[in-house]
């Protein structure tokens, strides 16, 4: 059998959360995208994200999150409830009371699960106001979207070594600022986005 040519792909600071041999950091920031998938069973990648959060808690990794995460969880719960009822047309039906009732129930369930997660882990929440200028700098320097910049600035301010996410946008940051832990389907895309410096 012929040996493959070239070198194996460098990690570029991007790691797949499904890898059982994955070395975990001491501190990791949580992005809303991963938390939503971990806490809501109907979401794609639920099992992988839920298993990874459980592994972080079991391994006593310190979890860090921006205060923005809770507001985004609420938005996600309501959006999911609307999409369940109205499918692709859900945005037009935001004021529909029937879907809001489902959204309220889903939000209560998600909040309860999130509080249970935080109660079982060493966790720190980063306020938005002190990192707002840093978030703006990350947007200007690396092209991050505003909410991603808030999560990244919160992670960096809390001295997290990495961020757990299913959003490829965090790969715009150099690995020296923040490693990315994501699902295997996004690893290659994240590595391709990483700056080479």
C-alpha positions in Angstrom: 0.0 0.0 0.0 1.4 3.4 -1.0 2.1 6.0 1.7 0.0 9.1 1.4 2.0 12.1 0.2 2.3 15.3 2.1 1.8 16.1 5.7 -1.3 15.5 7.8 -3.5 18.5 8.3 -2.5 20.8 11.1 -5.1 21.3 13.7 -4.8 25.1 13.5 -6.3 25.3 16.9 -9.6 23.6 15.8 -10.7 20.4 17.4 -13.7 18.0 17.0 -15.8 17.6 20.1 -16.7 14.0 19.2 -13.1 12.9 19.5 -12.8 10.7 22.6 -9.0 11.3 22.8 -9.5 15.1 22.8 -7.6 16.9 25.4 -9.8 19.4 27.3 -8.7 22.8 28.3 -8.9 24.0 31.9 -11.3 26.8 31.0 -13.6 26.9 28.0 -16.2 29.5 26.9 -19.6 28.4 25.8 -21.2 29.8 22.7 -25.0 29.9 22.5 -25.0 27.8 19.3 -23.6 24.7 21.1 -25.7 25.2 24.3 -28.9 25.4 22.3 -28.1 22.2 20.5 -27.1 20.5 23.7 -30.2 21.5 25.7 -33.0 21.1 23.0 -33.4 17.5 21.9 -35.0 18.4 18.5 -31.9 20.3 17.4 -29.3 18.9 15.0 -26.2 17.7 16.7 -28.0 17.4 20.0 -26.3 14.2 21.1 -22.8 15.3 20.2 -23.2 18.7 21.9 -24.9 17.3 25.0 -22.3 14.6 25.4 -19.5 17.2 25.1 -21.1 19.4 27.8 -21.4 16.4 30.0 -17.8 15.5 29.4 -16.7 19.1 30.3 -18.7 18.9 33.6 -17.4 15.4 34.5 -13.8 16.5 33.8 -14.3 19.6 36.0 -13.5 22.0 33.2 -14.3 25.6 34.2 -17.1 27.0 32.0 -17.3 30.6 31.0 -20.1 32.4 29.3 -21.1 35.9 28.3 -24.2 37.3 29.9 -25.5 37.5 26.3 -25.9 33.8 26.3 -29.1 33.8 28.4 -30.8 36.3 26.1 -29.8 34.4 23.0 -31.2 31.2 24.6 -34.5 32.9 25.0 -34.5 34.0 21.4 -33.5 30.5 20.2 -36.3 28.9 22.2 -38.9 31.2 20.8 -37.5 30.8 17.3 -37.6 27.0 17.5 -41.2 27.1 18.8 -42.3 29.3 16.0 -40.4 27.1 13.4 -42.1 24.0 14.8 -45.5 25.5 14.0 -44.8 27.6 10.9 -41.7 26.0 9.4 -39.7 28.3 7.0 -42.3 31.0 7.3 -41.9 31.4 11.1 -40.5 34.9 11.1 -43.8 36.3 9.8 -45.7 34.7 12.7 -43.7 36.1 15.6 -46.8 37.7 17.2 -48.8 34.5 17.0 -50.0 33.8 20.5 -50.3 30.0 20.1 -46.6 29.7 19.2 -45.6 32.1 22.0 -47.2 29.8 24.5 -45.1 26.9 23.2 -42.1 29.2 23.2 -42.7 30.1 26.8 -42.8 26.4 27.8 -39.7 25.6 25.8 -37.9 28.6 27.3 -38.8 27.5 30.8 -37.5 24.0 30.1 -34.2 25.3 28.5 -33.6 27.7 31.4 -34.1 24.9 33.9 -31.7 22.7 32.0 -29.1 25.5 31.7 -29.4 26.3 35.4 -28.8 22.6 36.2 -25.8 22.6 33.9 -24.3 25.7 35.6 -25.1 24.3 39.1 -23.1 21.2 38.4 -20.0 23.0 37.1 -17.5 25.7 38.0 -18.9 28.6 36.0 -18.3 32.3 35.5 -20.5 34.7 33.6 -18.8 37.7 32.0 -20.8 41.0 32.0 -21.1 42.7 28.6 -20.4 46.3 29.5 -16.7 45.8 30.5 -15.9 43.9 27.2 -17.9 46.0 24.8 -14.8 47.9 23.5 -12.9 44.7 23.1 -15.8 43.1 21.2 -15.8 46.1 18.8 -12.0 45.7 18.3 -12.5 42.0 17.4 -15.1 43.0 14.9 -12.8 45.5 13.3 -9.7 43.4 13.4 -11.0 40.0 12.4 -14.5 40.5 10.9 -16.4 38.8 13.6 -20.2 39.3 13.7 -21.3 41.4 16.7 -22.7 38.6 18.9 -19.7 36.3 18.1 -17.4 39.2 19.0 -19.1 39.6 22.4 -18.7 35.9 23.1 -15.1 35.9 22.0 -14.2 39.0 24.0 -15.9 37.5 27.1 -13.9 34.3 26.6 -10.6 36.2 26.3 -11.4 38.4 29.3 -12.1 35.3 31.4 -8.9 33.8 30.2 -10.6 30.8 28.6 -8.3 28.9 26.3 -11.0 27.9 23.9 -14.6 28.3 22.9 -17.2 25.5 22.4 -19.4 26.3 19.4 -21.1 25.1 16.3 -20.5 28.5 14.6 -17.6 28.7 12.2 -17.3 32.5 12.6 -15.0 32.1 15.6 -12.3 30.5 13.3 -11.7 34.1 12.0 -9.7 34.6 15.2 -6.1 33.4 15.3 -5.5 30.3 17.4 -3.2 32.3 19.7 -6.3 34.1 20.9 -8.8 31.3 21.2 -8.9 27.6 20.2 -12.2 26.3 18.7 -13.9 23.2 19.8 -16.7 22.3 17.3 -18.5 19.4 15.8 -16.7 17.3 13.2 -18.8 18.6 10.3 -17.4 22.1 10.9 -13.7 21.2 11.7 -12.4 21.5 8.1 -14.3 24.7 7.4 -13.0 26.3 10.6 -9.4 25.2 9.8 -9.7 26.7 6.4 -10.9 30.1 7.9 -8.1 30.4 10.4 -5.6 33.2 9.8 -2.1 31.8 9.1 -0.3 34.0 11.6 
